[in-house]
Structures are given as structure tokens and as C-alpha cells.
Amino acid sequence: MLHILLLILKIIGIIIAAILGILVLLVCVILFVPIRYEAGAEFDGTLKGVKARVKVTWLARLFKAIAGYEGQELSWSVRTAWKTMKSGQDDKKTVEKEVGGYEEELEKEWEALEEEVEEPPKERKGHPKEDEEEPGLPERTETQFQKTEEDMEKAEAVAVPEDRERDSKDTKGKKGIGRKAKGLWEKAKALYRKIKCTFLAFCDRIKLLLEKKERLAEFITDEVHKKAFFKAKDEAFKLLRRLKPKKLAADLHYGFEDPCTTGQVLAGLSMLYPFWGEHVSIIPDFEHKVLEGSLYIKGRIRIIHFVRLMWNLAWCKEVRMTYRHVKEFEL
């Protein structure tokens, strides 16, 4: 009985060890097997003449992706083990679906038209015919209203003497001038209030910006945060060195409409000069808009480099403290 129990435990241990070994193997494959990439492009100065091709493979080409651009058309293909997907296949499927949908819609419309032709239109009951006009309501002429208004005005003119008319005109003029003066005074008051409010709001914004600037300056100049920044900077440069391509060759002649943009691009590319080596030739053109030449790059990427970067940053005390302070920081 004990022998059988030990045998069962032995089998369970072997199964667990095999599962753990498979998991360790998968982790090692994901971390250490490189992702290989290769890209090339040619430029002849026109958009139609641009040719580009990118290829990415992983795990002895078990996973493979290719993308190409030529003649202003993009083509791609992705292979995962035994399955392959291409851009042409998707286009055919979409075209077939669209054509089938259009055919179904045309058949439905045709059937509806046939039903309308077979069934004659029925006359509506209770509605007048189109030719007959609807009986109109009794019209009241405007002349009647005008006559009544004129009679009322004449009666008022006869009843009111001339002196009363003059007094009423004088009082109306004085009241109108007083109302205009009050309206102008209220408008001036409202304008003054608006100017005052905008000025106070502007002053408050300036004070708030100055307070934010002081807080941000204190946060940046803190010694812990400085150490964390330099640590992250060093690790980032190490990662760039590890991801440096094995082959890089370029012979480019470029230029933009704005010479300022050409200079900015050249300044950005000059920062990468220590990484690309001697086989790169970039000639800027500050007078013409042009893009000519060729580009070729080949290299590989390992996931372990990113894991190492995260590990080193996570075990740095200053980086952890800075991360907490950034989460709690409010301007």
C-alpha cells in the first residue's frame, strides 16, 4: 500500500516538474529569442516612385509579417504558424460581401415595384379633388381697418385742444431725454464692472500661475527627484545601445518648403549620430523641397532588455519615491 502511494506521488511530482519546465522554457523563449526586423526604402523625388518594404520575424520564422509600399499601394501579409493572411484576401471578401448586399437590395426594390404596378391606386374618400378649390373664409379687407383707425385719430384730434398737445409733446421730450441719460449711465456702470471683473480675474490667474511655477520648481529641484531622473536617463541610453541595429546604411538628400523645418529635422538627426555609425550620409537642402536616396536597416530586439530596464528602475529607491510623489503631486 505504501509502495503504491509513493508511486502515485512520484508520478504527480514528475507531471508538476514537466509543467514547470515547460513554463520556464516558454518564459525563456519569450525573453531571449530575438525579434528580427529588416527594412528598406528607395526615394526618387516623387510620391509615385517611393518603394518601401518591412519584414519582421520571430521564433525561426514561425511568426512572420511583411509589408510593402509601391506605386502608392500598400500590401501586407501575416503568417502565424500554418495560417496566412494577406491584404488581397480581405479585399476580395469585402468586395464579394458588398456585391451580394447590392444584389439583395436590388431584388427587394424590384419586387416592391412589381407589387405597386399590379395593384391600382385606390381613391381616397372624404378628401376634395385636386382641381377643386377649398372654400375660402370670408375676407376682411384692410381698407375697413384703415378707415376705423383714421376715424379714431380724427376724433382724438378734435377732442384734444392745441395747448394740451404742446404740453404732452414737451413732457414726452423731457422723459425721453431722461431715459436716454439713465440708459447711458447704466451702460457705463456695466462696462466698468466688466472691466474690473476681467482685471481681477487676470490678476488671480497670474498669481495662480506663479504659485504653480514655484511648486513645479520645488518638485524638479528636489535631490531625490534629480537622482531618479539621472537614473532613468542612464537606463534609457543603455537600452538604446542594446537596441542599436546591426546594419544601417542611408544616403538621403532631403529638404522641406520651410528652411526652418529642414534645420529642425537635421538637429534631431544629429543627436542620433553616435548610434548610426559611418555608413550614413544625410544632405539637407534648404532651398528646394526634395526627398531622394535610399535607406536600409537590419537588427533584432530582445524582450529581456525591456525587462532589465523595468527591473533596475523598480529596485531604485529614488525612482519609487519619485513615482509616489508624481501620483500625489497636484498643481
C-alpha positions as CSV (number, residue, x, y, z in Angstrom):
1,M,0.0,0.0,0.0
2,L,2.8,2.4,0.9
3,H,4.6,1.5,-2.3
4,I,1.6,2.4,-4.4
5,L,1.2,5.7,-2.6
6,L,4.9,6.6,-3.2
7,L,4.5,5.7,-6.9
8,I,1.4,8.0,-7.2
9,L,3.3,10.8,-5.5
10,K,6.3,10.2,-7.8
11,I,4.1,10.4,-10.9
12,I,2.4,13.6,-9.6
13,G,5.9,15.1,-9.0
14,I,7.1,14.2,-12.5
15,I,4.0,15.9,-14.0
16,I,4.4,19.1,-11.9
17,A,8.1,19.2,-12.8
18,A,7.3,18.8,-16.5
19,I,4.7,21.6,-16.4
20,L,7.2,23.9,-14.6
21,G,9.9,23.0,-17.1
22,I,7.5,23.9,-20.0
23,L,6.6,27.2,-18.3
24,V,10.3,28.1,-17.8
25,L,11.1,27.2,-21.4
26,L,8.2,29.4,-22.6
27,V,9.4,32.3,-20.5
28,C,13.0,31.9,-21.7
29,V,11.8,31.7,-25.3
30,I,9.8,34.9,-24.9
31,L,12.6,36.8,-23.1
32,F,15.7,35.6,-25.1
33,V,14.6,34.7,-28.6
34,P,15.0,37.9,-30.6
35,I,12.5,39.6,-32.8
36,R,14.4,40.2,-36.1
37,Y,13.5,43.1,-38.4
38,E,14.6,44.3,-41.8
39,A,13.5,47.4,-43.7
40,G,14.5,49.1,-46.9
41,A,13.2,52.1,-48.9
42,E,14.1,54.0,-52.1
43,F,13.1,57.5,-53.0
44,D,13.4,59.2,-56.4
45,G,11.9,62.6,-55.5
46,T,8.3,61.8,-56.4
47,L,5.5,60.2,-54.4
48,K,4.7,57.6,-57.1
49,G,8.3,56.4,-57.1
50,V,8.5,55.6,-53.4
51,K,9.3,52.0,-52.7
52,A,9.4,50.5,-49.1
53,R,9.5,47.1,-47.6
54,V,9.4,45.9,-44.0
55,K,9.9,42.3,-42.7
56,V,9.6,41.1,-39.1
57,T,10.2,37.5,-38.0
58,W,10.2,35.7,-34.6
59,L,11.0,32.2,-33.4
60,A,12.7,30.8,-36.5
61,R,10.1,32.5,-38.8
62,L,7.2,30.7,-37.1
63,F,5.7,34.2,-36.9
64,K,6.3,36.4,-39.9
65,A,4.9,39.8,-41.1
66,I,5.7,41.6,-44.3
67,A,4.5,45.0,-45.5
68,G,5.3,46.7,-48.8
69,Y,4.5,50.0,-50.4
70,E,5.0,50.5,-54.1
71,G,3.1,52.5,-56.7
72,Q,1.0,54.3,-54.0
73,E,-0.4,50.9,-52.9
74,L,0.1,49.1,-49.6
75,S,0.3,45.3,-49.4
76,W,0.9,43.1,-46.4
77,S,0.9,39.5,-45.3
78,V,1.0,37.9,-41.8
79,R,1.8,34.3,-41.2
80,T,1.2,32.6,-37.8
81,A,2.4,29.0,-37.8
82,W,0.3,27.5,-40.6
83,K,-2.2,30.3,-41.1
84,T,-1.5,33.1,-43.6
85,M,-3.4,36.3,-44.0
86,K,-2.9,38.7,-47.0
87,S,-4.3,42.1,-48.0
88,G,-5.7,40.7,-51.3
89,Q,-7.8,38.1,-49.5
90,D,-9.5,40.7,-47.3
91,D,-10.2,42.9,-50.4
92,K,-11.9,40.0,-52.2
93,K,-14.1,39.1,-49.3
94,T,-15.2,42.7,-48.8
95,V,-16.0,43.1,-52.5
96,E,-18.0,39.8,-52.5
97,K,-20.0,40.9,-49.4
98,E,-20.7,44.3,-51.0
99,V,-21.8,42.8,-54.3
100,G,-24.1,40.3,-52.5
101,G,-25.6,43.0,-50.4
102,Y,-26.3,45.2,-53.5
103,E,-27.9,42.3,-55.4
104,E,-30.3,41.6,-52.4
105,E,-31.3,45.2,-52.2
106,L,-31.9,45.4,-56.0
107,E,-34.1,42.3,-55.8
108,K,-36.2,43.7,-52.9
109,E,-36.7,47.0,-54.8
110,W,-37.7,45.2,-58.0
111,E,-40.3,43.1,-56.1
112,A,-41.7,46.2,-54.5
113,L,-42.0,47.9,-57.9
114,E,-43.8,44.9,-59.3
115,E,-46.3,44.9,-56.4
116,E,-47.1,48.6,-57.0
117,V,-47.7,48.1,-60.7
118,E,-50.0,45.1,-60.1
119,E,-52.2,46.9,-57.5
120,P,-54.0,50.0,-59.0
121,P,-54.1,53.1,-56.7
122,K,-57.3,53.4,-54.6
123,E,-59.2,56.7,-54.5
124,R,-59.3,58.4,-51.1
125,K,-62.6,59.0,-49.6
126,G,-63.5,62.2,-47.8
127,H,-60.8,64.3,-49.5
128,P,-61.6,67.0,-52.1
129,K,-60.2,66.6,-55.6
130,E,-57.0,68.4,-56.6
131,D,-58.8,70.6,-59.2
132,E,-61.5,71.8,-56.8
133,E,-60.5,74.7,-54.7
134,E,-61.3,74.7,-50.9
135,P,-63.9,77.2,-49.9
136,G,-62.3,80.3,-48.5
137,L,-63.1,82.1,-45.4
138,P,-64.8,85.5,-45.5
139,E,-62.1,88.0,-46.2
140,R,-61.9,91.3,-44.4
141,T,-60.4,94.0,-46.4
142,E,-57.6,96.1,-45.0
143,T,-59.5,99.3,-46.0
144,Q,-62.1,98.7,-43.3
145,F,-59.4,98.6,-40.6
146,Q,-57.7,101.6,-42.0
147,K,-61.0,103.6,-42.0
148,T,-61.6,102.8,-38.4
149,E,-58.1,103.9,-37.4
150,E,-58.5,107.1,-39.3
151,D,-61.8,107.9,-37.6
152,M,-60.3,107.3,-34.2
153,E,-57.4,109.6,-34.9
154,K,-59.7,112.4,-36.2
155,A,-61.9,112.1,-33.1
156,E,-58.9,112.4,-30.7
157,A,-57.6,115.4,-32.7
158,V,-60.9,117.2,-32.4
159,A,-61.3,116.3,-28.7
160,V,-57.8,117.4,-27.5
161,P,-57.1,121.2,-27.7
162,E,-53.8,122.6,-29.1
163,D,-52.4,123.6,-25.7
164,R,-52.7,120.1,-24.3
165,E,-50.9,118.8,-27.4
166,R,-47.9,121.1,-26.9
167,D,-47.7,120.2,-23.1
168,S,-47.8,116.5,-24.0
169,K,-45.0,116.9,-26.6
170,D,-42.8,118.8,-24.1
171,T,-43.3,116.2,-21.3
172,K,-42.6,113.4,-23.8
173,G,-39.3,115.0,-24.9
174,K,-38.1,115.6,-21.3
175,K,-39.0,112.0,-20.4
176,G,-37.2,110.7,-23.5
177,I,-34.0,112.6,-22.7
178,G,-34.1,111.4,-19.0
179,R,-34.5,107.8,-20.1
180,K,-31.6,108.1,-22.5
181,A,-29.4,109.6,-19.8
182,K,-30.3,106.8,-17.4
183,G,-29.6,104.2,-20.1
184,L,-26.2,105.6,-20.8
185,W,-25.3,105.8,-17.1
186,E,-26.3,102.1,-16.6
187,K,-24.3,101.0,-19.7
188,A,-21.3,102.9,-18.3
189,K,-21.7,101.2,-15.0
190,A,-22.0,97.8,-16.6
191,L,-18.9,98.4,-18.7
192,Y,-16.9,99.5,-15.6
193,R,-18.0,96.4,-13.7
194,K,-16.9,94.1,-16.7
195,I,-13.5,95.8,-16.9
196,K,-13.0,95.5,-13.2
197,C,-14.0,91.8,-13.2
198,T,-11.7,90.9,-16.1
199,F,-8.8,92.7,-14.5
200,L,-9.3,91.0,-11.2
201,A,-9.6,87.6,-12.9
202,F,-6.4,88.3,-14.9
203,C,-4.6,89.1,-11.6
204,D,-5.9,85.9,-10.0
205,R,-4.6,83.9,-12.9
206,I,-1.2,85.4,-12.7
207,K,-1.0,84.7,-9.0
208,L,-2.1,81.1,-9.6
209,L,0.5,80.6,-12.4
210,L,3.2,82.0,-10.1
211,E,2.2,79.6,-7.4
212,K,2.2,76.6,-9.8
213,K,5.6,77.7,-11.1
214,E,7.0,77.7,-7.6
215,R,5.6,74.3,-6.8
216,L,6.9,72.8,-10.0
217,A,10.4,74.3,-9.4
218,E,10.5,72.8,-5.9
219,F,9.4,69.4,-7.3
220,I,12.1,69.4,-10.0
221,T,15.0,70.7,-7.9
222,D,14.4,68.2,-5.1
223,E,17.5,65.9,-4.7
224,V,15.6,62.7,-4.7
225,H,13.8,63.6,-8.0
226,K,17.1,64.6,-9.6
227,K,18.7,61.2,-8.8
228,A,15.6,59.5,-10.2
229,F,15.8,61.5,-13.4
230,F,19.5,60.7,-13.9
231,K,18.9,57.0,-13.2
232,A,16.1,56.8,-15.8
233,K,18.3,58.7,-18.3
234,D,21.2,56.3,-17.9
235,E,18.9,53.2,-18.2
236,A,17.3,54.7,-21.3
237,F,20.7,55.3,-23.0
238,K,21.7,51.7,-22.1
239,L,18.5,50.4,-23.8
240,L,19.3,52.4,-26.9
241,R,22.8,50.9,-27.1
242,R,21.4,47.4,-26.8
243,L,18.7,48.1,-29.4
244,K,21.3,49.5,-31.9
245,P,20.7,48.0,-35.3
246,K,23.4,45.6,-36.7
247,K,23.3,47.1,-40.1
248,L,22.4,50.7,-41.1
249,A,23.1,52.4,-44.4
250,A,21.5,55.5,-45.7
251,D,22.1,58.0,-48.5
252,L,19.5,60.7,-48.3
253,H,19.0,64.1,-49.8
254,Y,16.0,65.9,-48.3
255,G,14.5,69.3,-48.0
256,F,11.2,71.0,-47.0
257,E,9.4,74.1,-48.2
258,D,10.3,75.9,-45.0
259,P,14.1,76.0,-44.3
260,C,13.3,76.2,-40.6
261,T,11.7,72.7,-40.7
262,T,14.7,71.4,-42.6
263,G,17.1,72.7,-39.9
264,Q,15.0,71.3,-37.1
265,V,15.0,67.8,-38.7
266,L,18.7,68.0,-39.1
267,A,19.2,69.0,-35.5
268,G,17.1,66.0,-34.4
269,L,19.1,63.6,-36.6
270,S,22.4,64.9,-35.4
271,M,21.6,63.7,-31.9
272,L,21.5,60.1,-33.2
273,Y,24.9,60.4,-34.9
274,P,26.7,58.3,-32.2
275,F,24.3,55.4,-32.8
276,W,24.2,55.1,-36.6
277,G,27.9,54.9,-37.4
278,E,29.8,55.9,-40.6
279,H,27.6,54.4,-43.3
280,V,25.0,57.2,-43.2
281,S,25.1,60.2,-45.4
282,I,22.4,62.9,-44.9
283,I,22.5,66.0,-47.1
284,P,19.9,68.8,-46.3
285,D,18.6,71.1,-48.9
286,F,17.4,74.5,-47.6
287,E,16.2,75.8,-50.9
288,H,14.1,73.1,-52.5
289,K,11.6,70.5,-51.4
290,V,13.1,67.2,-52.3
291,L,13.5,63.6,-51.0
292,E,16.0,61.3,-52.8
293,G,18.2,58.4,-51.9
294,S,17.9,55.0,-50.2
295,L,17.7,53.6,-46.7
296,Y,18.4,50.1,-45.3
297,I,18.2,48.9,-41.7
298,K,18.5,45.5,-40.1
299,G,18.6,44.4,-36.4
300,R,16.9,42.5,-33.6
301,I,15.1,43.2,-30.4
302,R,15.0,41.1,-27.3
303,I,12.3,41.4,-24.6
304,I,14.8,40.8,-21.9
305,H,16.3,44.3,-22.4
306,F,13.0,46.0,-21.5
307,V,12.5,43.6,-18.5
308,R,16.0,44.6,-17.3
309,L,15.2,48.3,-17.7
310,M,12.0,47.9,-15.6
311,W,13.8,45.8,-13.0
312,N,16.6,48.3,-12.5
313,L,14.1,51.2,-12.2
314,A,11.9,49.3,-9.8
315,W,14.8,48.5,-7.4
316,C,15.9,52.1,-7.3
317,K,14.7,53.8,-4.1
318,E,14.7,57.3,-5.6
319,V,12.6,56.2,-8.6
320,R,10.0,54.6,-6.4
321,M,9.7,57.7,-4.2
322,T,9.5,60.0,-7.3
323,Y,6.7,57.8,-8.7
324,R,4.7,58.1,-5.5
325,H,5.3,61.9,-5.4
326,V,4.2,62.2,-9.0
327,K,1.0,60.4,-8.3
328,E,0.3,62.7,-5.3
329,F,1.5,65.9,-6.9
330,E,-1.1,68.5,-7.8
331,L,-0.6,71.9,-9.3
